């Protein structure tokens, strides 16, 4: 048993050492919806939707998100008439009853993008990526900061940089990204053990944004950082459209549990008051 405990402790120390060697956490980003009382910023969601529809939707679909939710409370809250017009302007959809293509309706999902050069679906991307981890394999960062999905997306979008010195020519057809950890790495950027010496890696996706790529209706300057910030918040809403309702329900549940705890305590005191302190 003693040998087993020593072996387990040694394995834990080795894994912790490996975790400490490389920090894959992304810089934290303050979003309005964070925390138990945080809420989505409607104006930011509208700007993020504009970035998605004018830029990202060319290569990325959202096949699990109903278009009608753009008008729902807790989301961008767009005019239902605009949502219907927007849906009709998207790619047509094959009607399963008539087996013919028809205009897309607001009750349909966002289109999906498939084929060469198309990127992954963004419906739940903000929940599928983890920006925070550790420390040392414990997961405490995720406990206190959350998964960090929108933070990861933000840092990924702004994370495209010039090729590092170890590979000034990079990889043909790929782009170096400081945040991206699982892409290709040339041999010149690996140590003797085959481990990459760069923080990031090369992604097939080119930098998606340039300055003033969109013109915000509210006059907000369309810097790369601002557009990345807005579209990351929008994608978080796409993955968690009922977050505000869930937070409200949780708050009410905590209040009811607190009230029940007080009532049970007082009831217990009243029931046992005649018997406590007496000697038998």
PyMOL commands that set and color helices and strands:
alter all, ss='L'
color gray80, all
select helices_A, chain A and resi 2-21+42-54+56-58+67-71+80-88+125-128+140-145+149-157+165-167+187-189+224-239+243-272
alter helices_A, ss='H'
color red, helices_A
select strands_A, chain A and resi 93-95+100-102+175-177+201-203
alter strands_A, ss='S'
color yellow, strands_A
deselect
rebuild
show_as cartoon
